[in-house]
């Protein structure tokens, strides 16, 4: 694990002429709405981090922090390259290190996530870092060699967990529901998963995708009825409150008995952004919802599971959160009630600048050219970083990778416990952590009913017919045998039954003779 290096004695031998000027150009858009892409929220942590590295490396790396003039979405969408180029050339100078930093834009509507911007940075050979929205870099180092995506929320990682689950349990059919009125991460993950399955990335898996709109009414019963006719694996990408209603409806259809698997995404534990994923809301359906949630698996970061555990670093990060909150009020006239919700994202922006200072110092100490953006980006790859505010791992594509888990709600509790784990460093296969307490059945439940989802299997139907006739025949034989046995038993109880019959025969013959 790498910590923030302190300038060494060798570094101190450099005279003032060797001091490197570094310009941090922060760009994006401001907004008063709750958005991880808004500089109103994510910029104050960057400024605080810049002040920290300035004090730490003063005399070695001289930092200039620049917050570019904010533009609205329409303006930036129409002229993204021109705006960025204008700021770049204002501050470019021979020997000066320029680093571009943006929170990104997960909605993809504005310039901060435009691929052309990252290509532009590559043409300048300038390091560019996305701290929050994320940018797809897998397999793109050749065309975007100076780009890093250090967002704590990396959508392909969540999709990779889903693919691992499907492949591990040999699920041959999957049903995906995506709410178009929910968050951008839900959209991104659902598209990633559906596309991977449709392309046969993990083999032949039948996939059905249905889009709903929570702003309108959702036909929960109709969707679940269709689902049980084609699959037993249900992925829901939408608001937690609608997921809860799906599970309550599934309970009423006897579809939470362990035969069906429901999966959802908890990107970050930020209720104000993504809703509160729980069965308890304080209404008359809590008891049913609690039972139904036993059939639910949740893909989420390990940090979301353990974030309430007391540790030495908690107080430090909480104090940072208060500083971030004050910074938004002072710098952007934005007041929000709590810094706790946004803290994982804000700490990501804060740590991004801290590790930039670390890498710059290392390269400077080794005598490398700090204006070479491709070289600088390469020093981040396949590496773990640690600061007082947390840790992060950056993979070979320049993407921050979190350790993700598949968690399961504990009995009689709102708490979820990790069941599978996908390590951030490996991102290869799931590691099973424990034996899951699955309702009524052993895990995993059968992939498909023995006779098919609609009892359509020919062999199964024929076998069922033969079985029915066999049961009927056996019943008839048993009935006849019982009747015969009963008659014989009655006769044996009367020892003179043969004499009675003989006297009766004599009477009959005498009567016939007389006539």
Secondary structure, DSSP 8 states (H G I E B T S, - for coil): -B------HHHHTS-GGG-EEEEEEE--B--SS--TTBHHHHHHHHHHHHHHHHHHSTTTEEEEEEE-----HHHHHHSHHHHHHHHHHHH--TT-EEEEEE---TT--SGGG-HHHHHHHHHHT-EEEE-SS----TT-TTT-TTEEE--S--HHHHHHHHHHHHHHTT--EEEEEEETTS-HHHHHHHHHHHHHHHTTTTS--EEEEEEE-TTS---HHHHHHHHHTT-SEEEEES-HHHHHHHHHHHHHTT--SSSSEEEEEE-SS-HHHH----S-SSSTTHHHHHHHGGGEEEEEEHHHHHTTS--HHHHHHHHHHHHHHHHHHHHH----S-STTTHHHHHHHHHHHHHHHHHHHHHHHTT--TT-HHHHHHTTTTEEEEETTEEEEE-TTSBB---EEEEEE-TTSS-EEEEEEE-TTT-SS-EE-S----SSS-SS--SS-TT-TTS--HHHHHHHHHHHHHHHHHHHHHHHHHHHHHHHHHHHH-TTHHHHHHHHHHHHHHHHHH-
